[in-house]
Amino acid sequence: MPCSRTYIGDAYTNAFTDQLAEHRGLVGMSDSGELCKGLADDFEVSTLSELHRQLVGEGSHRRLVYSMTFGARQDAMINFLDSYDAHLVIIEKLQNGVFADPFELQHFVERKVFLDVAVFGDTNLELPSALSNRSAVEIHFDLRPSTLSNSNHIVDLPLHARYPPLDASGYATVEFDSPDLFLRYRKKEIHSNSCLWVLKNLQAAPAEKAAWRIPCGNEAHIGFVSSITFLSAVVCSMSIVLATLIF
């Protein structure tokens, strides 16, 4: 992956309106002018041995918590990170019922919780589910020896629910597919913009299915709710008019 390319998500289809496609040939995308003058030596890096994901919180604002365990021994990981700049990259594909706030995520970057972050697809935060499209979040996390605890790594992604369409059950369910995880690394002495990152698909086992049941309105209650809302508006308007005339 060329160092000039900031995000892996650029390799996904640029239209998130229909279907989010899988990544294709990321390493094969580089131009000849961007080839590294000295590629990083091959280094045996273990894939993830465990991946757990859990939806935490209540209401319309929750967090996806990722817990990852690297298969390599801790001393092997520390030796690797001493010689290489390495980033853990998580790409989470979101259904149109939820969204990630790019402004909120930028605060995580400013506080150095994330190294970098980007949201692709529909970033309109005001649209309800029926009018919104799918999106994807790409998180870059800087791997350093100090960030590892027994080769474990934990990442939190804050998410928010959109207003769902009416449903007789009173709930709309949004399911999360398994995320894509990559390890991106290069030798520390390489600083040229014409180099390549080595991109390794961690090929983690599918994460546990996470589902978010979002409360929604019942279509059978439309008449009752509309009547109460209209009467309340009339009473409030009359109260304002009377108060203006009296005082």
N, C-alpha and C positions, 0 to 999 in steps of 0.2 A: 504494500500500500504506500503510495507516494507520501512523503512528509508534508507536501503542499496540500494534501487532502485532509481536512480537519476531521470530518465525520464519516463514519462507515455508512450511516443512514443515507448518504448521497447516492449509494449504490442501489437503494431500493427504488421501486417505480416512483416517478414524481407525481403520480396521480393516486391519492389515497381515497378517492371518491368511490371506486368500485371494489377493488380487492387489493389488499396489501400483498405484494409479491415477495418471494424469498430473495435473499442476496444472490448475486451471480458473479463469479469470476472476479473477485475484488482485486486480487494481485495482478490479474491480466489487464487491468484498466490503465496502468501507468504508461505515459508517453516515453519515448526513448530519451528525451531530454531530461526526464526526471529520474533516470536510473541512478542508483547510488554508485559513487566512485569506489566504495569499499563496503560490500554488504556485511552485515553482522554474521559472525560465525554461527553455524548451526548449534543449537543448544537444546538439550533434551529437557523439555518442560512438561511436567505431568499435567494431565487433564484434571478437572474437578472430580473428586471422589464422591462428594455429596452436595446436593442442592436442595434447600428447603425454602419455601415461599409461603408467607401467611399474610392474610388481610387483617389489619389491626385497626381498632377504633370503632366508633359508633356514629350514626347519623350520616350526613352527606359529605363528610370530610374524613378520609381514612388514609392509611399508609400500607403500601406493599413492602413487607420486610423480607429481604433475601438473606439467607444464612448459607454461606458457601465454605466448603472444606477442600483444600487443595490436596491432591494425592501425594505430592512430593513431601519428603521429610522437611521439618522446619529449618534445619541447618542447610539443606540443599536450596530451599527457597531464599534464605538469607544470602547465601553465596551468589545466587543468580541475581538478586536485586542489588547486590553490591557492584555488579559489573554492567547491569543493563538498566536503562530507563524503561519501566514497565507500567502499563495502564490496564486496568480491568475495565472492559467496555460491556455495558448491559444495554440491550435494545428490547424494550417492552412495547408490544403492539397492543393498542387500546381500542376497544369497541366504541361505537359512537355514544354509548350511555355514560361514559366517564371521560375526564380530561385531566391533563397536568397543566398547571399554571406556569408558563415560561418565566413570568416575572418573579414568582415565588422561588422557582428553581435557581434563578440567577442570584438570589440572596444566599443560597447554599454555596454557590461558586465563590461569592464575595467573602463568605465566612470560611472558605477553604474546606468545606465538607466534601464537595465534589471538585474535581479538577476542571471539568467542563461539562456542559449539558446542552442539549438541543431538542426541540420539539418539532416534528415533521407532520405535515398534514393539516388538519383543521385546528387552528389555534384561536378561533373565535370563542371567547369564554362565555358569551351571553346566549348563544343559541341553545334551544332545547334539543333533546335527543332526536326528535323527528326531523329537524332541519340541519343537523350536524353530520359530519363525516368522520371516518376513522382517523386515528392519528398514531404516532409512535414517539417514544421518548428514548433518547440515547444519552446514557450517563457514562462519563469517564471518571474513573477513580484511580488516584495515584497510588501505586503499590510501593511501599517502603518497608524495610524491616520493622520499623516502629509501629506499622499499622497491622501487623500480623500477630495474632495470639493463638499459639498452637495450630498454625496454618489455617485458622478460621477467619472469615471475613463477613461482616454484616453491613448491609446497605439498606437505607430507608428511602422510599419514593412516595411523597405525598400526592394523593389523588383526590378528585372532587367529582361528585355526581351531577349530571345534567338533569333538567326537569324531564321526566319520562312521559311518554304518551299515556292516555287513559287505558286502564285495564280492569277487567271485571274482578280479577283476583286481588287487586289492591297493591300488587308489587310487580316490578320489572326486574328481571334477573340479568346481570351482566357477568359473563364468564371471561376469565383471562387464560389465554394460551401460554404455553411455555415460552420463556424469553430466549433471545439469542445472546450468548455470552462469548466474548473474544478476549484474548490476551494480545495486546499490542506492545511490541518491545523493539529496542534498538540499543546498540552499544553506547555507553555514556560519552565516549570521546567523539562521537559523530554529531556535529552541529550544523552541517550544511543543509540548506533547504532542498537540495537536489538528491537527498538520500531516500531510502525506503524504510518504512516500518515493517517489521516482520509481523504478520497477522496470523494468529493461531486460533482456530475455532475450538473452543473448549469442549464442545460436544457433550455437554452435561446431560444426564438422564432427565427425562421429562419431569418438570416440577409438578408438585401436587396441584390439582385443579383448585383455583380460587374463584369463588362466586360471590357477587355482591347483590343482595336483594334490596332494591331501592323502592321505597314507598311511592305510590302514584295514586292519582284520583280514580274513582270508580265512575264509569260512564252513567250508571243508573242514578247517580246523585246529582247530575248536571242541573236538572230542573229545580231541585230544592236549593242547591247552593246558589244558583243564579238568582232565584227569587229573594233569598235572604240578602245577598249582596246588593241587589237593586233597592230593596227597602231600606237597608242601612245607608246607602248613598243618599236616598231621598230624605231620610230623617236628618242626617248630618247637614245636608244642604239647607233644609228648612230652618234648622237650629242656627246656622250661620246668618241667614237672612233675618230671622227674628231678633237675634242679638244685635245686628247692625241697626235695625229700626228702633229698638228700645234704647240702646246706649249711644 
